[in-house]
Amino acid sequence: MIDLNAISSNYPQQQGESSSNCRWFLTGQIDPEQPNRQFPIHSTPFSVGRRSDSSLHLPDGCISKNHAEIIVSDDGRLMLRESGSTNGTFVNGEQISGEREIQENDLIHFAALVFRVGVQQESATSYHTVHEDVCDQALAMIQFEKLISDGGLYPHFQPIVQLEDQAFVGYEVLGRSRLFGLQTPYEMFHAASQLNMESQLSEAFRLRGVEIGTAFGPDSNLFVNTHPKELNNSALYDSLKEVREAAPEQKITLEIHEGAATNMNMMGELCSVLKDLNIMLAFDDFGVGKARLVELGEVRPDFLKFDMKLTNNIEHASIKRQELVALFATLVNNLGIQTLAEGVETRECHEILVQMGFQLGQGYYYGRPSPISKYELEIEKKSEDSLRDYQDTESSSIFTHDD
């Protein structure tokens, strides 16, 4: 085995750049819970496999013990050699057998794990920075299929509380992922927009979130979101039916941006579908869009979520602004719509919102978006309480009482 750190190789170069101090590396994730990392190709041959002594150790069941090798030739070219793996090695989506030359920015699949080939130069130029960003986006695009079809979604849940006693009454389902380049909602929807698949991603978010969120129990209200492209599309109704079939008894609320309330025809059709499916409706981001209070008289949601621009740090706002927000809350409450304040981060903010008459709250003060595992103790307590109530009911029913 040759240590490449001790020698200088004649790597490929861009015009005007020196190649005397550059090094090959792979960019990707070994574990979905770990961030994206760079793995220098520090020796030749550079072994890839499940064996612990591999140059790139990939402890995943889909990887063979001796999966592949990378060889740096005397003239600086990079060669990828398949080692007879069970699940194959792919370059830019094409399965290889034997040996193949690989280039900077090629995408390599070792079975299901994806890596990008890169070259690091001592005096890197902006060309490489831009190129790496573009290729990381390409890698994210390849990962997108795994996100949708292979359970790559990792929903988080943020509690929604009853302000009066801060009891948890529900959770907003928020999309997350552990896949490289697709961890945040922005990254996921950016990739989806390149494929015109925003609606499909939103559908997958809802279904996966509800499937996992049923662990909270049927009385916990799961607030699920929509993407603007889904509105005015009958596929949304099919998606909602699938969600309801996955959780027949679960309390579910569909959130749409309050600006959609101005489309009366669409809202009428949507409300009819939601009523048939026993799914509640919430207008999100109220106060910063196009909707007016008059629309609430035509289409009354079950919940109105006041945008955090109105409610966040309300304790520091002017008296006039506080009075205006309190007036909005009163008007909405009088329409029989539950008011929900977003962006609550402090005890002082919570207390003033209670005084204003808000019924529900959401924000870091009550809890940050977290995976279902964070709520295990709460779920366990709910299960114990439900079992105890059931046992009490059963015990009382065996006795007869004379009048």
Secondary structure, DSSP 8 states (H G I E B T S, - for coil): -EEGGGS-------TT---TTEEEEEEE-SSTTS--EEEE--EESEEEESSTTSSEE---TTS-TT-EEEEE-TTS-EEEEE---SS-EEETTEE--SEEEE-TT-EEEETTEEEEEEEEETT--HHHHHHHHHHHHHHHHHHHHHHHHSS-B--EEEEEEETTTTEEEEEEEE--B-STT-SSHHHHHHHHHHTT-HHHHHHHHHHHHHHHHGGG-TTSEEEE---GGGTT-THHHHHHHHHHHH-TT--EEEEEEGGGGG-HHHHHHHHHHHHHHT-EEEEEEETSSS--HHHHHHS--SEEEE-HHHHTTGGGS-HHHHHHHHHHHHHHHHTT-EEEE----SHHHHHHHHHHT--EEESTTT---B-GGGGHHHHHHHHHHHHHHHHHHHHHHT-----
